[in-house]
Amino acid sequence: MDLVELIARGEGEALEFKQKTTHPSRISRTLVSLANTRGGQVLVGVDDAGRIVGIRDAEEERYVLHEAARHYVEPALTTLEFNELELDGRTVLVVTVPESANKPHRAQVAPGDWRGYVRVHDASVQTSGLTEKVLGRQQPDSRFETIPLTRQELAVLEYLRTHPRITLGQYMKLVNFGKRRAFQTLIKLVLHGYIRHHDKEKEPYYTL
């Protein structure tokens, strides 16, 4: 595994950079989002800009990650893999999270508060009840089946056939939805592969 090559890919659906793990409840969201989507890796000891800052204590980082996977994820994740890579005297812990066959997983964000997450581009996005039902039917190496779309969902596709992109605000106006409902609809379409999510600019947008 070439660390420089891995970092050069940049954060995305299957790769997350973490300077350090601070608390099990925070890293549990990332672990859940990767396991619920297509799996991936977390590089602990790499900052958001892709600079290798290294970790002080690999055992401490492993402990926090094990705690998160076992006690802050439901059902628990038991298949994490750990590799320590060194470059210029700095250690990076590579955490591999396989795609789960036991979806959906939820992360504990507060006592008694468990929430599902999926990976959308380079972010862990909270799931809706509908998304969790879809995840529950999905197995690794299968992809979301074609689903019947509502009029409001079809409206996004029609709009994007004649426009290069659409933002959340534009979609809210297009179908007269509130922010939460509009966002969940767009994320559902992203997860099913109908549209793509982009968030490298100031305002996220969606394309075909």
C-alpha positions, 0 to 999 in steps of 0.5 A: 500500500503506497501512502503517497499514492493513497493520499493523492486520490484525495478524500472521496466516497471511499477515503477520509482523512483524520488528523486524530480520533478524538472521541468514539461517537465522532469517528463512529459516524465515519465508520458507519457511513463507509460500512453502509455504502461501499466500504473504504479507508480512514487515514488517521494522521493526515489532515484535511489538506492531505498533509501527513502530520502523524499520530503520537500513539497508534495503540491509543488510536486503535483503542478509540476506533475499537471502542467506536466500532464495538460500542458506538455502532449498532450492529457492531462492526467487527471486521475493521483492519489496521495497518501502520505506515511510516513516511519521514518518521511519521506514522499514519494508521490506515483503517480499512472498513469493508462494505457491510453485509449487515446493513443498516448500521447506526452510530450513537451521536448522543446517549440514546440517540442512534442515527444512520449515515451513508457516504455521499462524495466526501461527507457522511450524510444522515440517512432517512427512514427510506434510505435505511429500508433500502440499505437493509435490502442491499448486500455487498456487490449489489447495487440499488435497483431501479425504483419507480420515481415520483413526479417530484423525483422525475422533475429533477431529472427533467430539469437536469436534461436541459440545465447543467446543474441544480442546487438544493434551493433551486430544487425546493422552488421547483417542486415546492418542498421544504429543505429537509424533504428536498434534501432527502429526495436528492440524497435518495436519487444520489444513492440510487445512482440517478444523479451525482452530488458535488460539494467542492464549491461554496454551494453544493449542487447536483448533476446527472 
